[in-house]
Amino acid sequence: MNDGISGTHNSAADGSNVGIQAETVHNSTVNIVHPDAAPQEKYKVGVRFLEEGVPSRARDLISDAIAHGHDNAEVRFYWVLAMLSARAYHDLSAEELQRLHHASGLMGTYAEGEWKDALRVAFELLAMLSTADGETGRALERLRALSPRQRDAILHHLDLVLTGGLKESLWAEYRERAEIDRFGNDRIQRVWAYFEPDPIGPRALPPRPSTAAAAQAALPVRAGLFVVVTGFLWILALVADPAAAVIELLVALGAGLTAAHFGRQWWYEEHQLKAKNRESHIPHAGAPGSTGDGFTNRVRHSFDHYFSIRVPHGFAPHEWLRHTVHIRNSLVAEIALLYRESRVSVDRVNWLIRYLAEDARDRHNKGTLFDHRHQNQTSAVAKALCVVALIAVGITTLTLLGTVASGAGASQMLPAILAAGGAVWSGRAAASSWLEARGEERRMVEETQEYQERLTGRQVAYQNWKSFLDTTRPSELEMETWLTCDKTLFVDEALSHYQLTWRDLITHTILMTPARPYKRGRVRGGPWRYSRYSFRLFLVTQDGVREISTEFDFTDAKRGDEQRSNYRFDALSSVQVTERTRVGYDLELVLTNGPARNIRVKDADTHQLAPDENAEEISEINLNAAGFIHTFRLLEGIAADGKGWIERNNPNNLPSFRAAD
């Protein structure tokens, strides 16, 4: 889908992000809520956060909405899901259990309806933790009676709370739905757009500042001097031979006007051609004397990439690159100048570079690749007439000197020669000022028109690309749904491999970390999502821990080879977490019978924070999304207490949750 659409560029900061190929934060305001927003609005945003895999923010917002009076069965239902999402029963604090118990006592105050039924089922399932599997039939019937939306929400968010018997009864249906939804909404053709950075707005180089003012200021002085010295020379000739002087004057005027008429266009073309040649003379990155900085070289690399794949018919890529070297150099200089500013990635400019490569190809196909506007528009006849007229002016000047010499004394020859020299110098200077002033006026008109045309074309290309991205880019809900389906099927394959059922498990957890090299993206206030993941599934049974890990390409849902390891509870000797601001979080697992294993949970993201985002809050959101908090508590408890932790946290040994009357 995106072959040739988006480029990949490696980047690094302090040696920590070498494996990050691209990263972007989408400037979405869908989940941005003002502190003074209405409780209903906070509730809606909280539900979106929950559905998009950010339960910590959902808990805060929905709790805030309830505290400000927005409380009913539907609100409480989502509040309960947010409290339990991605958390096991033993992850809840005593205060949270007390709040859940209090909420269950409010059931009688809510109006009857589907949301009260769903809330009742959620509390019944929570109470099933210490109930034998054979006694869960009634709760299972009520769960099946709920609407698909409510039932799926409960199964997803209460995943770590549901008993093995309940999950076993519902697993086949849940797995089938995951298989159907895994590639839903055209996932394969759209995922790439999530990691595509938001394009930066179109820009174009404005016309160069006009120098006509200086030329216009000098023109009256130079023209006046020319008139004075020429008049003086003609008067000397008129005194010597009036008839000859009049004829020579008329010839000189005619020749001068002819040269100005036919030479103005010729001069303008040559002048503009030299200016454009100077602009396009930019040294190549590999050439001696190249002074391109990192940004310029990345722009050049991107131009080379897109010009090599946007090739006209009849050209090989290397031939097209050689044919357009001067055009690319000029475009590189322009883009580097327009977008060289703090924290602008070349990825955000690639849409423009791609458009310029396509435009060059299309102009070649139309025969307008090279700008012929200022080349060879003056005919050979016009050039010949201009040259002849200038020669006539020169001959006439010499004839005037001869006329003065024939009728005047030697004392007048020196002033005549000086006047002739002054006339030539001042005439040339006046002509130069006049040509420059008129040429600059014409250039400004032409370049302003070209600027508007270029900017309009780039604005159209920008809007087309942005609209395409906005239409193609998956929503947070779609990304979370696909990721949930991938995790579900991964767990199902692991259970099948080990021939385990949900009744055999005490608990389980999945740690999702980025797999290098990867691209990552997120919306403001949301967690990082990666193009490549490393899944680590820990299945805890009475016999020990089974760990299954694999690398996973999220763009096409393909997994790599799996690595499996099994160890007893007493084999896990320690679990440590290292936080480094410029690097990220590392989890270290130490086994008694093997070397320590370091797992990069997440990379640093401080430099990618929006101005209104809190670093600690975003870090917590990312750790929750990775499954780190639950995984760390589970492994830490096993490392500390061994089998004793399992006995205390076995669902059959947990204290029962009883709803308040």
Residue pairs with C-beta under 8 A, 6 or more apart in sequence:
1 188
1 189
1 190
1 192
2 192
2 193
2 196
4 306
4 309
4 310
4 354
5 192
5 196
5 354
6 192
6 196
6 347
6 350
7 302
7 305
7 306
7 346
7 347
7 350
8 21
8 22
8 519
9 21
9 22
9 298
9 301
9 302
9 345
9 346
9 347
10 18
10 20
10 21
10 517
11 17
11 20
11 21
11 22
11 345
12 18
12 20
13 582
13 604
13 607
14 582
14 583
16 582
16 583
16 584
16 603
16 604
17 603
17 604
18 516
19 514
19 516
19 517
19 518
20 516
20 517
20 518
20 519
20 520
20 603
21 517
21 518
21 519
21 531
22 195
22 197
22 345
22 347
22 519
22 520
23 519
23 520
23 521
23 608
24 195
24 196
24 197
24 198
24 347
24 520
24 521
25 521
25 522
25 523
25 524
25 608
25 610
26 198
26 473
26 521
26 522
26 523
26 524
27 198
27 524
27 610
28 523
28 524
29 524
30 48
30 523
31 45
31 48
31 49
31 52
31 57
31 476
31 523
31 524
31 525
31 526
32 45
32 524
32 525
32 612
33 41
33 42
33 45
33 61
37 45
39 64
39 65
39 66
39 68
39 69
39 70
40 65
40 70
42 61
42 62
42 64
42 65
42 68
42 70
43 61
43 62
43 65
43 70
43 75
43 78
45 61
46 57
46 58
46 59
46 60
46 61
46 62
46 65
46 78
46 82
47 58
47 62
47 78
48 476
48 477
49 55
49 57
49 58
49 61
49 525
50 58
50 62
50 78
50 81
50 82
50 85
50 157
51 477
51 480
52 476
52 477
52 479
52 480
52 526
53 476
53 480
53 483
53 484
53 527
53 625
54 525
54 526
54 527
54 621
54 624
54 625
55 81
55 82
55 85
55 86
55 87
55 157
55 624
56 620
56 621
56 624
57 525
57 621
58 78
58 82
58 85
59 79
59 82
59 83
62 75
62 78
62 79
62 82
63 79
65 75
66 75
66 76
66 79
71 106
72 110
72 111
72 115
73 110
73 111
73 113
73 115
73 116
73 118
73 119
74 115
76 103
76 106
76 110
76 119
77 115
77 118
77 119
77 122
77 150
79 103
80 100
80 103
80 119
80 122
80 123
81 122
81 153
81 154
81 157
81 158
82 157
83 92
83 96
83 99
83 100
84 92
84 126
84 157
84 158
84 160
84 161
85 156
85 157
85 158
86 157
86 159
86 160
86 624
86 627
86 630
87 160
87 161
87 630
88 160
88 161
88 507
88 630
88 634
88 649
89 126
89 129
89 160
89 161
89 651
89 654
89 657
90 633
90 648
90 649
90 654
91 160
91 629
91 630
91 633
92 100
97 657
100 126
100 657
101 657
101 658
101 659
101 660
102 660
104 123
104 659
104 660
105 659
105 660
105 661
107 116
107 119
107 120
107 123
107 659
110 116
110 119
114 146
114 147
114 150
115 150
117 142
117 145
117 146
118 146
118 147
118 150
118 154
120 142
121 139
121 142
121 143
121 146
121 154
122 154
122 158
123 657
123 659
124 139
124 142
124 659
125 139
125 143
125 154
125 158
125 161
125 162
125 166
126 158
126 161
126 657
127 656
127 657
127 658
127 659
128 135
128 136
128 139
128 162
128 163
128 166
129 161
129 163
129 651
129 654
129 656
129 657
130 651
130 652
130 653
130 654
130 655
130 656
131 163
131 656
132 652
133 163
133 164
133 165
133 166
133 168
133 503
134 165
136 163
136 165
136 166
136 169
139 166
140 166
140 169
140 170
143 151
143 154
143 166
143 170
144 151
146 154
152 177
155 162
155 170
155 174
156 484
159 167
160 507
160 508
160 509
160 630
163 651
164 501
164 502
164 503
164 504
164 505
164 651
165 502
165 503
167 502
168 501
168 502
168 503
171 492
171 502
174 488
175 488
175 489
175 492
178 484
178 485
178 488
178 489
178 492
179 485
179 489
181 481
181 482
181 485
182 482
182 485
182 486
182 489
182 557
183 557
184 481
184 482
185 474
185 478
187 474
187 478
187 482
187 557
188 555
188 556
188 557
189 472
190 472
190 473
190 474
191 474
191 479
191 482
191 531
191 554
191 555
191 556
192 555
193 469
193 472
193 473
193 474
194 473
194 474
194 479
194 521
194 529
195 519
195 520
195 521
195 531
196 347
196 469
196 473
196 521
197 345
197 347
197 348
197 521
198 348
198 466
198 469
199 348
199 349
199 351
199 352
199 462
199 465
199 466
199 469
200 339
200 344
200 348
200 349
201 462
202 352
202 455
202 458
202 459
202 461
202 462
203 338
203 339
203 455
203 458
204 338
204 451
204 454
204 455
204 458
205 334
205 337
205 338
205 451
206 451
207 443
207 444
207 447
207 448
207 450
207 451
208 443
208 447
210 440
210 441
210 443
210 444
211 436
211 440
212 436
212 437
212 440
212 441
212 444
215 432
215 433
215 434
215 436
215 437
215 440
216 433
216 437
218 429
218 433
219 430
219 433
219 434
219 437
222 426
222 429
222 430
222 433
223 426
223 430
223 433
223 434
225 422
225 426
225 430
226 423
226 426
226 427
226 429
226 430
229 419
229 422
229 423
229 426
230 419
230 423
230 427
232 415
232 419
233 400
233 401
233 404
233 416
233 419
233 420
233 423
234 245
234 248
234 249
234 400
236 404
236 408
236 412
236 415
236 416
236 419
237 244
237 245
237 248
237 400
237 403
237 404
238 245
238 246
239 407
239 408
240 403
240 404
240 405
240 406
240 407
240 408
241 403
241 406
241 407
244 399
244 403
245 400
245 403
248 396
248 399
248 400
248 403
251 392
251 396
252 392
252 393
252 396
252 397
252 400
254 392
255 389
255 390
255 392
255 393
255 396
256 389
256 393
258 385
258 386
258 389
258 392
259 386
259 389
259 390
259 393
260 431
260 434
262 378
262 382
262 383
262 385
262 386
262 389
263 386
263 389
263 390
264 435
264 438
264 439
265 377
265 378
265 382
266 378
266 382
266 383
266 386
267 435
267 439
268 374
268 435
268 439
268 442
268 443
269 374
269 375
269 376
269 377
269 378
271 435
271 439
272 374
272 439
272 443
273 374
273 375
276 371
276 374
279 330
279 333
280 326
280 327
280 329
280 330
281 329
282 329
282 330
282 332
282 333
283 289
283 290
283 291
283 292
283 329
284 290
284 300
284 325
284 329
285 292
285 297
285 300
285 301
292 300
292 332
292 336
293 340
295 336
295 339
295 340
295 344
295 346
296 332
296 336
296 340
298 346
299 332
299 335
299 336
299 339
299 346
299 349
299 353
300 328
300 332
302 346
302 349
302 350
302 353
303 328
303 331
303 332
303 335
303 353
303 356
303 357
304 321
304 328
306 350
306 353
306 354
306 356
306 357
307 320
307 321
307 324
307 328
307 357
307 360
308 317
308 318
308 320
308 321
309 317
309 357
310 354
310 357
310 358
310 360
310 361
311 317
311 320
311 361
312 320
312 361
312 364
312 365
313 365
315 323
321 328
324 360
324 369
327 360
327 369
327 370
331 353
331 356
335 349
335 352
335 353
335 356
339 349
351 461
351 462
351 465
352 458
352 461
352 462
355 457
355 458
355 461
355 465
359 457
360 369
363 369
373 446
397 420
397 423
397 424
400 420
401 416
401 417
401 420
404 412
404 413
404 416
405 413
405 416
408 416
474 482
476 523
476 526
479 529
482 554
482 557
483 512
483 529
483 554
486 535
486 552
486 554
486 557
487 510
487 512
487 535
490 510
490 535
490 537
490 550
490 552
490 559
491 508
491 510
491 537
494 537
494 539
494 546
494 548
495 501
495 502
495 539
497 548
497 564
498 539
498 546
500 539
500 541
504 541
504 542
505 539
505 540
505 541
506 540
506 541
506 542
506 646
506 649
506 650
506 651
507 540
507 634
507 649
508 537
508 538
508 539
508 540
509 537
509 538
509 627
509 630
509 631
509 634
510 535
510 536
510 537
510 538
510 627
510 631
511 535
511 536
511 538
511 587
511 599
511 601
511 626
511 627
511 628
511 631
512 533
512 534
512 535
512 536
512 625
512 626
512 627
513 533
513 534
513 536
513 599
513 600
513 601
513 602
513 626
514 520
514 528
514 530
514 532
514 533
514 534
514 600
514 602
514 603
515 530
515 532
515 533
515 534
515 551
515 552
516 532
517 532
518 530
518 531
518 532
519 530
519 531
520 528
520 529
520 530
520 531
521 528
521 529
522 528
522 529
524 610
524 612
524 613
525 613
525 618
525 621
526 621
527 621
527 622
527 624
527 625
527 626
528 602
528 605
528 622
528 625
529 554
530 554
531 553
531 554
531 555
532 551
532 552
532 553
532 554
533 551
533 552
533 554
534 549
534 550
534 551
534 552
535 549
535 550
535 551
535 552
535 559
536 547
536 548
536 549
536 599
536 631
537 547
537 548
537 549
538 545
538 546
538 547
538 631
538 634
538 635
539 545
539 546
539 547
539 548
540 634
540 638
540 646
542 646
543 568
544 566
544 567
544 568
544 569
544 571
545 566
545 567
545 568
545 569
545 572
545 638
546 564
546 565
546 566
547 564
547 565
547 566
547 567
548 562
548 563
548 564
549 562
549 563
549 564
550 559
550 560
550 561
550 562
550 563
551 559
551 560
552 558
552 559
552 560
553 559
553 560
567 591
567 593
569 638
569 642
569 643
569 645
569 646
570 592
570 642
570 643
571 591
571 592
571 593
572 589
572 590
572 591
572 592
572 635
572 638
572 639
573 590
573 591
573 592
573 639
574 588
574 590
574 639
575 587
575 588
575 589
575 590
575 632
575 635
575 636
575 639
576 587
576 588
576 590
577 585
577 586
577 587
577 588
577 632
578 585
578 586
578 588
579 585
580 586
580 604
581 604
581 606
582 604
582 606
583 603
583 604
584 600
584 601
584 602
584 603
584 604
584 605
585 600
585 601
585 602
585 623
585 628
586 598
586 599
586 600
586 601
587 598
587 599
587 601
587 628
587 631
587 632
588 596
588 597
588 598
588 599
589 596
589 597
589 599
589 635
590 596
590 597
591 597
601 623
601 626
601 628
602 622
602 623
602 626
602 628
605 618
605 619
605 622
606 615
609 615
609 618
623 629
637 645
637 649
638 645
638 646
641 648
647 653
